[in-house]
């Protein structure tokens, strides 16, 4: 039994090494420029070990996307678990979402580049990897706020979810450019940026009776 436990443990570690190496190399060089051999070398394992987990590079790439989507879904779930109202959940998620983007710049740039270069096929991959579920969960938080009377009913929750996520991506992409603008004071305070951004959204959708 001890040997079986050790085997499972080492397999888990090998999987994590493969995902980490693939994420780094895909982000730095793009999907097409990275070989399975390069991933194996970076992970410090044999190429055969990669094929033990993944039949091809497409499957490995999808696993990288799924890993990223899972971490984002965990952020959203934490926001829901910690917060009592839709407004509080949005604040909590927005701040932590932006921090997540800033902490994993390679992966974000990989997503953006793949979307620009591959278009619809890669968009389907991202959606299938779990980002569609993440978006749907964010929409559900807004819909619940509408049902509870916390938020107005005359807005499209999907549009607000798009605006929230888009605002964070724009901050991520434009941060160094914004730093050059003397009137921008929030570039080094992303939490302040997100709180203000969400509050501006809420002022347009919150019922007047809400504090």
Order of alpha helices (4+ residues) and beta strands (2+ residues): alpha-alpha-alpha-alpha-alpha-alpha-alpha-alpha-alpha-alpha
